[in-house]
């Protein structure tokens, strides 16, 4: 049996132990069985306890072990934890994968073509920060983290060297 702990947005936890065929198992220590039929890509029909459910997988982040689903028109967000995540948590090492970035440095030498942010601006991981031209190619430099821009150390039209400080996060 594979064991997974699922935590909802409301912090409610579910311990799921699935049998090899995944049609039965234990949910918080109680036996359950269900029939799951894949209707089409990311859409499933489930029958559990003589009740029918329509489930749509809206998104999955394998990196963050989170998934966003819709069950009968209601959206749910969950995070999954396996035995390795639980072990890291018990050892106090569960936050090692989350990094706090304070400095962003140039990944290569190049010319700053455009700066898309300004000091004090809130940014999310993946937001475009600036465009750096290197070897006649435009490279969009994206935010590696969620945060607030503390300061910008370069100007549009300026040439930067590899590992030169571009900006700081608060």
C-alpha positions as CSV (number, residue, x, y, z in Angstrom):
1,X,0.0,0.0,0.0
2,X,1.2,3.5,-0.8
3,X,0.6,6.1,1.9
4,X,-0.1,9.7,1.2
5,X,-1.1,12.6,3.5
6,X,-3.2,15.2,1.8
7,X,-3.7,18.6,3.3
8,X,-6.5,20.9,2.2
9,X,-6.6,24.7,2.1
10,X,-8.5,24.6,5.4
11,X,-5.5,22.7,6.9
12,X,-7.7,19.6,7.3
13,X,-5.5,16.5,6.8
14,X,-6.4,13.1,5.3
15,X,-4.3,10.0,5.4
16,X,-4.9,7.9,2.3
17,X,-3.5,4.4,2.0
18,X,-4.2,3.0,-1.5
19,X,-4.1,-0.7,-2.5
20,X,-2.0,-1.6,-5.5
21,X,-4.9,-1.4,-7.9
22,X,-5.9,2.0,-6.3
23,X,-9.6,1.0,-6.2
24,X,-9.6,0.4,-2.5
25,X,-7.7,1.4,0.6
26,X,-8.0,3.2,3.9
27,X,-9.1,6.8,4.4
28,X,-8.1,8.1,7.9
29,X,-7.9,4.4,9.0
30,X,-11.4,3.4,7.6
31,X,-11.8,1.1,4.7
32,X,-13.2,2.5,1.4
33,X,-13.6,1.5,-2.1
34,X,-14.5,3.4,-5.2
35,X,-14.9,3.1,-9.0
36,X,-13.0,5.6,-11.1
37,X,-13.6,6.0,-14.8
38,X,-11.5,8.3,-16.9
39,X,-14.0,10.2,-19.1
40,X,-11.4,12.2,-21.0
41,X,-8.1,14.0,-20.3
42,X,-8.2,15.3,-16.7
43,X,-11.9,14.4,-16.3
44,X,-13.1,11.5,-14.2
45,X,-16.3,10.0,-13.0
46,X,-16.2,8.5,-9.5
47,X,-18.7,6.3,-7.6
48,X,-18.1,6.0,-3.9
49,X,-20.6,4.8,-1.3
50,X,-23.3,4.7,-4.0
51,X,-22.8,8.4,-4.8
52,X,-21.6,9.8,-8.1
53,X,-19.0,12.5,-8.5
54,X,-17.6,14.4,-11.4
55,X,-14.0,15.3,-10.9
56,X,-11.8,17.6,-13.1
57,X,-8.1,18.0,-12.5
58,X,-7.5,21.7,-13.1
59,X,-3.7,21.8,-12.4
60,X,-0.9,19.8,-10.8
61,X,2.4,21.1,-9.6
62,X,4.8,18.1,-9.2
63,X,7.5,20.5,-7.8
64,X,5.2,21.7,-5.0
65,X,3.2,18.5,-4.7
66,X,0.0,20.4,-5.0
67,X,-3.1,19.9,-7.1
68,X,-6.2,21.9,-7.9
69,X,-9.4,20.0,-8.7
70,X,-13.1,20.6,-9.2
71,X,-15.6,18.2,-7.8
72,X,-19.2,18.7,-8.9
73,X,-18.5,22.3,-9.6
74,X,-16.6,23.1,-6.4
75,X,-12.9,23.9,-6.5
76,X,-10.4,22.4,-4.0
77,X,-6.7,22.9,-3.6
78,X,-4.6,20.2,-1.8
79,X,-1.0,19.5,-1.0
80,X,0.3,15.9,-0.9
81,X,3.0,14.6,1.4
82,X,4.6,11.2,1.1
83,X,6.7,9.2,3.6
84,X,9.8,11.1,2.6
85,X,8.2,14.5,3.2
86,X,7.0,13.3,6.6
87,X,10.5,12.1,7.5
88,X,12.0,15.5,6.6
89,X,9.3,17.2,8.7
90,X,10.0,15.0,11.7
91,X,13.8,15.9,11.4
92,X,13.0,19.6,11.1
93,X,14.3,19.7,7.5
94,X,11.1,20.3,5.6
95,X,11.8,23.8,4.6
96,X,15.1,23.1,2.9
97,X,13.6,23.2,-0.6
98,X,12.1,26.7,-0.1
99,X,14.8,29.2,-0.7
100,X,14.7,32.9,0.1
101,X,16.4,34.8,-2.6
102,X,17.7,38.3,-1.8
103,X,20.0,39.0,-4.7
104,X,19.5,38.4,-8.4
105,X,22.7,38.3,-10.4
106,X,23.2,38.3,-14.2
107,X,23.3,34.8,-15.5
108,X,25.5,35.9,-18.4
109,X,27.2,39.0,-19.8
110,X,24.9,41.2,-21.9
111,X,23.1,44.4,-22.5
112,X,20.0,45.4,-20.5
113,X,17.4,46.1,-23.1
114,X,14.4,46.7,-20.9
115,X,13.6,46.8,-17.2
116,X,10.0,45.7,-16.5
117,X,9.9,46.4,-12.7
118,X,10.7,49.2,-10.3
119,X,11.7,49.5,-6.6
120,X,8.9,48.7,-4.2
121,X,7.0,46.6,-6.7
122,X,5.5,43.3,-5.6
123,X,6.5,40.4,-7.9
124,X,5.6,36.7,-8.1
125,X,7.8,33.8,-9.0
126,X,8.1,33.6,-12.8
127,X,7.3,37.3,-13.4
128,X,9.4,39.0,-16.1
129,X,11.9,41.4,-14.5
130,X,14.1,42.5,-17.4
131,X,15.3,41.6,-20.8
132,X,19.0,40.9,-21.2
133,X,20.5,40.7,-24.7
134,X,23.4,38.2,-25.0
135,X,24.9,36.9,-28.3
136,X,22.2,38.7,-30.3
137,X,19.4,36.9,-28.4
138,X,16.9,38.5,-26.0
139,X,16.7,36.6,-22.7
140,X,13.8,37.3,-20.4
141,X,15.1,37.2,-16.8
142,X,12.3,36.0,-14.5
143,X,11.8,36.3,-10.8
144,X,13.0,33.2,-9.0
145,X,10.8,34.0,-6.0
146,X,7.7,35.9,-4.7
147,X,8.8,39.2,-3.1
148,X,9.2,42.9,-3.3
149,X,11.8,44.6,-5.4
150,X,14.1,46.4,-2.9
151,X,16.5,48.0,-5.4
152,X,17.6,47.8,-9.0
153,X,21.3,48.0,-9.6
154,X,21.4,48.4,-13.4
155,X,19.9,50.8,-15.9
156,X,18.4,50.3,-19.4
157,X,21.2,50.3,-22.0
158,X,23.9,49.3,-19.5
159,X,26.2,46.4,-20.2
160,X,26.5,43.8,-17.3
161,X,29.0,41.1,-16.6
162,X,28.2,37.5,-15.5
163,X,27.3,37.4,-11.8
164,X,26.9,41.2,-11.6
165,X,24.2,42.2,-9.1
166,X,21.0,43.2,-11.1
167,X,18.5,43.7,-8.3
168,X,17.7,43.0,-4.6
169,X,14.5,41.6,-3.1
170,X,13.2,42.6,0.4
